Structure formats: structure tokens, C-alpha cells
Amino acid sequence: MPHIIHPPVLVSLEIVRDRPELTAKSTIRSVAMFAVTRSEATEANFHVHHQAFDRDASRAEIIGGICDRIPAGATLLTRVASISQHYLRHTFARGDVPVAADIQLVQRQLPGLNVVPVQCPDRHLAGVATALGIPHADRAAGVLERARRAPDRAQTLWQLFLWMRCPPRERVRLHAAWQAWRAIEQARPLGF
């Protein structure tokens, strides 16, 4: 895979659902967005936005909120699930149109958005998290645990991108900046 320069602004998105995305009655329960803004060649700013939703929250409003938080000119990094042939066969056999994925709805609202879709098995993402000491909850964990760990998962996805796509020198600098930021974040007292 060729190396690319890290975008000036990259947002790593994690959407937690209570059921797989394209199944009936699947609802968004949490959204985490991890933003990396390059300020200079050797510096970066990091920000996490994390929000939870109840089962009655409107998908359209949640997607709208995601779009509102993506800065103009940003690149969006997100995991995409492969669509099973079984789902497609049954959908078309019934004469239905496949349900739009969350990322497709984001792209409809932000047509010029540069999206970096990542297809990565959970076990690979868990391996990256373990190697970096990032707490993680895999897809088999309960929805509350997955929602609680969504920011960590968004950061793990960014780390995967960083180590797979960025040149070694840039990767080391950004990783070191992230480690310093994370140490500061973990030292902050919890607000009640």
C-alpha cells in the first residue's frame, strides 16, 4: 500500500449500533469522532466528540449532527462493513431497495467529503488496540460497553491508518504527539 501524507484534518468516525447496520430495527446508540488537525509538520491537535443516544433518537438527526461536526475540507476515516450476498439476494428478491448505510447518508449531505473507507476485521482492530495499550470492546461485547469504548475505537482506527498509510517519519511524530495528548487526557480528573 503506498504511503500518503496525513491530511491536514482527519476525522475518525465510530458509530455504535445495537444490531448490525443493515438489519431491521438497528439503531445508532453512540457516535465517537476523533479529530486530528495538523498545525505544523511536527505538531497536531486532537479532539474527541462522544455522544450516546437512546433507541428513540432519529437516525436523520444523528447523521445531521455528524455532518455538522465534520470540518470543511476534512477527510473522514470510517470502517465499512461488507454487505453479505444473502442480504442483497433477499432484498432484491422482495423487490426492495437496499437500505442506505450511515456513511452513504453522510456523503449525501456532504457531497465533496473525502472518505477513506476501511474494511478491517474486528480481530485486527483489537490486535492494534492491544499492541498500543488502548482499551477496546469488540463487536461481541454488549452495546453499553461498545458505546463507552467508541472513542478508543475511533483512535485505534486512526492508529491503523497512521501505521498503514503514512510515511515512517510522519507516523512516528504523529504517534508521539498522540501519546502525549492521551497521557494528558487520562490524567484529567473526571467531571461529575
N, C-alpha and C positions, 0 to 999 in steps of 0.2 A: 504494500500500500504506500503510495507516495506521500511524502511529508508536505504539510501545508503550514503556512504561518497562522498562528492563532488569530481569530477575528478580533477586531477592536472591542466588540461587545458580543458576548456569547451567553445565552440563557439556556441552562439545562433544565428540562421540564420533567417532572414525575407526577403522573395522575394515578391516584389510587381509587380503584373501584371495588364494590362489594362482590361483584361477579365478573367474569371475563367480559371485555368491552362489547363484543357483538352479540351477547346473549340477551334474551328477554329480561326485562326488569333490572338490568345492570345500571347502577347509579354511581356517580362520582362522589366519593366520600372525603377526599383530601387532594390538595394540589400543593406541590412544592416547586418553587422556581429558584434556582441557584444562578445568580448573575455574576459574570466575570467581566470587568471593564478594565481594559489595558490603559494605563495612564502614560506610561513610557515603555521603552523596550524592556526594561528590567522591573517594572512595577505594575501592580494590578490591584484593583479594589474588588472586594467580594461582598455580596449581599444575598440573604436568603429571605424569601417570602414563603410563608407556610400558612395554609388555611384549611380548616375542616368544615364539612358540610353534613347536614342530616339528610335522610333519604328523600325529603320533600324539596330539596334545593333544585332549582331549574337548571338543566344542562345548558340551555342557551345563556343564562346569566353567568354561569360559571365560566363557560368558554369566552364570553364577552369580557369577564374580569381578567382572564389570562391574557387576552389580546390587549387590554388596556395597560397591562404591566410589562409588555414587551417593548423595550425602547425602539424608536425608529432606527433603522439600519442594523439592528441586531441580527445575529444568526441564532436560530433555535435548534438545540440539540435535544432529541427525544427518542425514546425507544418505540419501536413499532412492532406489533405482533404480526406474525404471518397469519394469513387468512386460510382456514382449512378448506380443502376441496369439498368436504362434506357439507360445510355451511353454504358454500356457493351453489352446489348442486341442489340442495333443498330449497334455497332461496329462489333460484331461477325456476325450479320445478313448480313452485307455488305461484309463479308469475310475479313475485315481489322484486323490489329493487334492494340491493344490499344497503344496510344502514351505514351512513357516513361515519367514519372513525373520527375521534376527537381532533386529531391533527388535521384532517381534511376540513373540519369546520373552522379551525384556526386559520388555515390557509385561505379559506373563502373570505374571511373577514380582513385578512392581511395579505392580499394577493402578491405583493412584492417580497414577502418574507423569504429569506434564505433558510431552508430547513435541512438539517443534517439528520436523516433517519438512521437509527442504529437497530439492527436485528442482532440480539445477543441473548443467548440462553441465560436463565436465572443463575445457573451454577457458575457461569463465567463471571457474571457481575458479582456474585457472592465471593468468588475467589479473589477478585480485585479488592473488594471491601476488606476481606480478611487480611490480605497482604499489606494493606495500608492502615490497618487498625481502625477501620470505620465500622461502627455497629451497623448491622443490617438485619432485615427481615425479608425472607424470601416469599414467593407467591403463596406458599403453603401456610404461612403464618396468618393469624386472624386479621381481620380488616383494621381493628384498632391499633394493633402493633405495626402493621404496614403503614397506616396513616401517620403514626408517631415517628416512624423512621423515614418518611418520604424525603425530608431534606438531606439525610445521609445518602439516600439512594440517588438523588439528583447530583450530589457531589461525586459519588462513585462513578456515575455515568460520565461526568466531566473528566474525571481522572482517566477513565478508559480512553476517551477521546484524546486527551493530552498525550498519553503514552503511546497510542497507536498512530496518531496523525501528525504530531508536532515534531520539529527538529529537536535533536537531543539537547542542545544548549538552551533553547526556549523552554523545553519541557522541565528541565532541572530548575530554572529560575522561577517558573510559574508554580511548580510543585513546592518549592521552598517558601514562596510568598503565601501559598495556601496553608502550609503547615503552621506558619507564624500566625496567620489570621485565625485558624482553627484553635490554636492554643489559647489565644486571647478570648475567643468566643466561649470556650469551655471553662475559662477561669471566671467569667462573669457570674455574679450571683443571680439566682433565679428570682424573677419578679412574681409577686403574688397579688 
